[in-house]
Amino acid sequence: MKVEGVKQRELDCNCIALQMKAYFETYQLFFRENLPQLYAHFSALQVTPDIYIIDWSALVAVLTSSLVLVPVAVVSA
């Protein structure tokens, strides 16, 4: 039972890694097509999306996870 849990976690990690790789590749393509000069500059400096995207996505996750949606009733007279 414990071994199955470990294997499942490994599969989950591999799945997340594949998703992140696909995300970075898609971003890289979008970046290259829309901001070619900046892309060339970053490439020359060997600055890759994994260096700067992760921090922003973590920040967005922290900020959005603390939002609480409160149901509101509208009463009209």
N, CA, C and O atoms as a DFTB+ gen file, in Angstrom:
308 C
 N C O
     1  1       0.826      -1.189       0.000
     2  2       0.000       0.000       0.000
     3  2       0.870       1.253       0.000
     4  3       0.617       2.199      -0.746
     5  1       1.895       1.247       0.843
     6  2       2.769       2.395       0.934
     7  2       3.542       2.602      -0.374
     8  3       3.759       3.737      -0.798
     9  1       3.950       1.510      -1.001
    10  2       4.691       1.592      -2.256
    11  2       3.827       2.218      -3.341
    12  3       4.324       3.013      -4.139
    13  1       2.554       1.875      -3.385
    14  2       1.647       2.449      -4.374
    15  2       1.541       3.958      -4.195
    16  3       1.504       4.699      -5.177
    17  1       1.492       4.412      -2.956
    18  2       1.430       5.848      -2.674
    19  2       2.666       6.571      -3.164
    20  3       2.574       7.668      -3.715
    21  1       3.827       5.956      -2.965
    22  2       5.082       6.547      -3.422
    23  2       5.093       6.628      -4.942
    24  3       5.481       7.650      -5.507
    25  1       4.667       5.551      -5.607
    26  2       4.629       5.544      -7.067
    27  2       3.658       6.605      -7.581
    28  3       3.938       7.267      -8.579
    29  1       2.536       6.767      -6.917
    30  2       1.553       7.771      -7.336
    31  2       2.141       9.173      -7.195
    32  3       1.942      10.018      -8.068
    33  1       2.856       9.422      -6.113
    34  2       3.479      10.737      -5.936
    35  2       4.517      10.990      -7.020
    36  3       4.628      12.109      -7.522
    37  1       5.281       9.959      -7.387
    38  2       6.264      10.101      -8.460
    39  2       5.573      10.412      -9.784
    40  3       6.041      11.252     -10.552
    41  1       4.459       9.733     -10.047
    42  2       3.698      10.011     -11.269
    43  2       3.157      11.433     -11.262
    44  3       3.193      12.124     -12.281
    45  1       2.653      11.869     -10.102
    46  2       2.140      13.233      -9.980
    47  2       3.247      14.245     -10.239
    48  3       3.034      15.233     -10.941
    49  1       4.427      14.004      -9.679
    50  2       5.561      14.908      -9.881
    51  2       5.971      14.936     -11.346
    52  3       6.249      16.003     -11.895
    53  1       6.011      13.767     -11.981
    54  2       6.366      13.712     -13.402
    55  2       5.343      14.455     -14.243
    56  3       5.700      15.139     -15.202
    57  1       4.079      14.324     -13.887
    58  2       3.015      14.998     -14.624
    59  2       3.159      16.512     -14.482
    60  3       3.028      17.243     -15.463
    61  1       3.425      16.977     -13.277
    62  2       3.611      18.408     -13.044
    63  2       4.831      18.910     -13.805
    64  3       4.795      19.992     -14.392
    65  1       5.910      18.132     -13.798
    66  2       7.119      18.525     -14.530
    67  2       6.842      18.643     -16.024
    68  3       7.318      19.575     -16.673
    69  1       6.084      17.714     -16.566
    70  2       5.738      17.777     -17.987
    71  2       4.855      18.987     -18.294
    72  3       5.015      19.632     -19.330
    73  1       3.932      19.287     -17.397
    74  2       3.070      20.447     -17.577
    75  2       3.884      21.739     -17.544
    76  3       3.664      22.639     -18.353
    77  1       4.820      21.822     -16.606
    78  2       5.668      23.008     -16.507
    79  2       6.548      23.153     -17.745
    80  3       6.736      24.261     -18.247
    81  1       7.085      22.042     -18.238
    82  2       7.914      22.079     -19.444
    83  2       7.101      22.591     -20.629
    84  3       7.575      23.428     -21.397
    85  1       5.889      22.095     -20.773
    86  2       5.010      22.546     -21.861
    87  2       4.683      24.030     -21.705
    88  3       4.646      24.766     -22.692
    89  1       4.449      24.466     -20.481
    90  2       4.147      25.867     -20.206
    91  2       5.331      26.746     -20.598
    92  3       5.149      27.767     -21.260
    93  1       6.548      26.357     -20.195
    94  2       7.744      27.136     -20.517
    95  2       7.984      27.188     -22.019
    96  3       8.345      28.236     -22.554
    97  1       7.787      26.072     -22.700
    98  2       7.981      26.047     -24.154
    99  2       6.969      26.941     -24.863
   100  3       7.315      27.640     -25.815
   101  1       5.731      26.919     -24.406
   102  2       4.694      27.770     -24.987
   103  2       5.014      29.239     -24.739
   104  3       4.894      30.070     -25.639
   105  1       5.422      29.551     -23.511
   106  2       5.789      30.922     -23.174
   107  2       6.964      31.384     -24.036
   108  3       6.959      32.495     -24.568
   109  1       7.970      30.516     -24.167
   110  2       9.163      30.839     -24.952
   111  2       8.776      31.180     -26.398
   112  3       9.292      32.145     -26.962
   113  1       7.892      30.411     -26.989
   114  2       7.426      30.648     -28.352
   115  2       6.687      31.988     -28.449
   116  3       6.940      32.776     -29.360
   117  1       5.788      32.236     -27.521
   118  2       5.040      33.492     -27.481
   119  2       5.985      34.679     -27.319
   120  3       5.849      35.694     -28.002
   121  1       6.939      34.537     -26.413
   122  2       7.924      35.584     -26.135
   123  2       8.754      35.890     -27.386
   124  3       8.944      37.052     -27.743
   125  1       9.241      34.847     -28.040
   126  2      10.073      35.006     -29.235
   127  2       9.301      35.705     -30.360
   128  3       9.853      36.554     -31.060
   129  1       8.036      35.349     -30.529
   130  2       7.235      35.917     -31.615
   131  2       6.793      37.352     -31.346
   132  3       6.691      38.151     -32.276
   133  1       6.530      37.685     -30.086
   134  2       5.972      38.991     -29.766
   135  2       6.992      40.040     -29.322
   136  3       6.760      41.236     -29.498
   137  1       8.101      39.614     -28.757
   138  2       9.144      40.536     -28.315
   139  2      10.507      40.015     -28.771
   140  3      11.339      39.645     -27.942
   141  1      10.737      39.985     -30.082
   142  2      11.951      39.346     -30.602
   143  2      13.262      39.968     -30.114
   144  3      14.230      39.245     -29.878
   145  1      13.309      41.282     -29.961
   146  2      14.555      41.910     -29.497
   147  2      14.844      41.563     -28.041
   148  3      15.982      41.253     -27.688
   149  1      13.829      41.614     -27.208
   150  2      14.009      41.264     -25.805
   151  2      14.329      39.777     -25.664
   152  3      15.151      39.384     -24.836
   153  1      13.673      38.960     -26.478
   154  2      13.956      37.529     -26.484
   155  2      15.419      37.273     -26.844
   156  3      16.089      36.469     -26.196
   157  1      15.914      37.957     -27.878
   158  2      17.311      37.791     -28.296
   159  2      18.262      38.236     -27.186
   160  3      19.289      37.600     -26.948
   161  1      17.917      39.325     -26.514
   162  2      18.750      39.814     -25.411
   163  2      18.785      38.804     -24.261
   164  3      19.853      38.482     -23.741
   165  1      17.619      38.313     -23.876
   166  2      17.560      37.304     -22.812
   167  2      18.321      36.048     -23.217
   168  3      19.029      35.458     -22.401
   169  1      18.178      35.642     -24.464
   170  2      18.868      34.443     -24.945
   171  2      20.379      34.634     -24.892
   172  3      21.106      33.721     -24.499
   173  1      20.859      35.820     -25.287
   174  2      22.292      36.103     -25.249
   175  2      22.826      36.044     -23.825
   176  3      23.968      35.644     -23.597
   177  1      21.990      36.446     -22.865
   178  2      22.385      36.399     -21.450
   179  2      22.095      35.045     -20.807
   180  3      22.403      34.826     -19.635
   181  1      21.505      34.145     -21.577
   182  2      21.095      32.817     -21.106
   183  2      20.100      32.903     -19.946
   184  3      20.159      32.131     -18.989
   185  1      19.190      33.865     -20.064
   186  2      18.114      34.015     -19.089
   187  2      16.916      33.249     -19.640
   188  3      16.353      33.616     -20.671
   189  1      16.539      32.200     -18.954
   190  2      15.440      31.351     -19.405
   191  2      14.185      31.600     -18.561
   192  3      14.289      32.055     -17.422
   193  1      13.003      31.308     -19.109
   194  2      11.762      31.574     -18.383
   195  2      11.687      30.916     -17.000
   196  3      11.081      31.471     -16.084
   197  1      12.284      29.763     -16.849
   198  2      12.209      29.107     -15.540
   199  2      12.884      29.919     -14.441
   200  3      12.624      29.699     -13.258
   201  1      13.744      30.849     -14.821
   202  2      14.421      31.693     -13.834
   203  2      13.476      32.765     -13.290
   204  3      13.530      33.089     -12.104
   205  1      12.621      33.311     -14.137
   206  2      11.802      34.432     -13.679
   207  2      10.303      34.164     -13.628
   208  3       9.588      34.899     -12.945
   209  1       9.799      33.156     -14.312
   210  2       8.356      32.901     -14.287
   211  2       7.910      32.276     -12.971
   212  3       6.845      32.618     -12.457
   213  1       8.689      31.388     -12.432
   214  2       8.296      30.682     -11.209
   215  2       7.970      31.659     -10.082
   216  3       6.969      31.482      -9.388
   217  1       8.794      32.682      -9.890
   218  2       8.557      33.629      -8.804
   219  2       7.225      34.349      -8.964
   220  3       6.498      34.535      -7.989
   221  1       6.900      34.757     -10.198
   222  2       5.642      35.441     -10.425
   223  2       4.453      34.519     -10.209
   224  3       3.450      34.922      -9.619
   225  1       4.559      33.297     -10.678
   226  2       3.437      32.376     -10.510
   227  2       3.229      32.048      -9.037
   228  3       2.093      31.877      -8.594
   229  1       4.324      31.959      -8.268
   230  2       4.194      31.711      -6.830
   231  2       3.535      32.901      -6.147
   232  3       2.690      32.732      -5.268
   233  1       3.927      34.105      -6.557
   234  2       3.337      35.304      -5.973
   235  2       1.840      35.384      -6.284
   236  3       1.036      35.694      -5.405
   237  1       1.479      35.108      -7.511
   238  2       0.069      35.128      -7.907
   239  2      -0.705      34.078      -7.112
   240  3      -1.820      34.339      -6.663
   241  1      -0.126      32.903      -6.939
   242  2      -0.796      31.846      -6.180
   243  2      -1.030      32.273      -4.734
   244  3      -2.101      32.033      -4.178
   245  1      -0.042      32.898      -4.136
   246  2      -0.188      33.356      -2.752
   247  2      -1.255      34.433      -2.653
   248  3      -2.091      34.408      -1.750
   249  1      -1.224      35.367      -3.572
   250  2      -2.190      36.467      -3.508
   251  2      -3.616      36.010      -3.786
   252  3      -4.553      36.469      -3.132
   253  1      -3.786      35.121      -4.739
   254  2      -5.140      34.687      -5.074
   255  2      -5.691      33.659      -4.101
   256  3      -6.907      33.538      -3.953
   257  1      -4.818      32.920      -3.438
   258  2      -5.313      31.914      -2.491
   259  2      -5.905      32.562      -1.248
   260  3      -6.701      31.941      -0.543
   261  1      -5.522      33.808      -0.976
   262  2      -6.046      34.466       0.216
   263  2      -7.345      35.216      -0.050
   264  3      -7.961      35.744       0.876
   265  1      -7.760      35.263      -1.302
   266  2      -9.021      35.930      -1.611
   267  2     -10.203      35.062      -1.198
   268  3     -10.256      33.868      -1.491
   269  1     -11.122      35.681      -0.529
   270  2     -12.327      34.963      -0.113
   271  2     -13.513      35.594      -0.822
   272  3     -13.743      36.800      -0.720
   273  1     -14.247      34.784      -1.526
   274  2     -15.440      35.276      -2.189
   275  2     -16.637      35.133      -1.255
   276  3     -17.015      34.032      -0.855
   277  1     -17.208      36.262      -0.930
   278  2     -18.340      36.266       0.000
   279  2     -19.624      36.457      -0.807
   280  3     -19.737      37.403      -1.587
   281  1     -20.583      35.562      -0.619
   282  2     -21.859      35.747      -1.329
   283  2     -22.545      37.028      -0.857
   284  3     -22.557      37.349       0.331
   285  1     -23.105      37.739      -1.810
   286  2     -23.771      39.006      -1.483
   287  2     -25.194      38.930      -2.035
   288  3     -25.421      38.495      -3.164
   289  1     -26.130      39.359      -1.218
   290  2     -27.516      39.405      -1.660
   291  2     -27.862      40.842      -2.032
   292  3     -27.499      41.787      -1.333
   293  1     -28.563      40.984      -3.136
   294  2     -28.994      42.300      -3.570
   295  2     -30.479      42.401      -3.272
   296  3     -31.274      41.572      -3.713
   297  1     -30.836      43.413      -2.528
   298  2     -32.227      43.614      -2.164
   299  2     -32.704      44.889      -2.851
   300  3     -32.134      45.963      -2.658
   301  1     -33.741      44.759      -3.642
   302  2     -34.273      45.945      -4.295
   303  2     -35.635      46.297      -3.686
   304  3     -36.410      45.430      -3.283
   305  1     -35.882      47.579      -3.640
   306  2     -37.136      48.048      -3.012
   307  2     -38.265      48.123      -3.988
   308  3     -39.378      48.496      -3.617
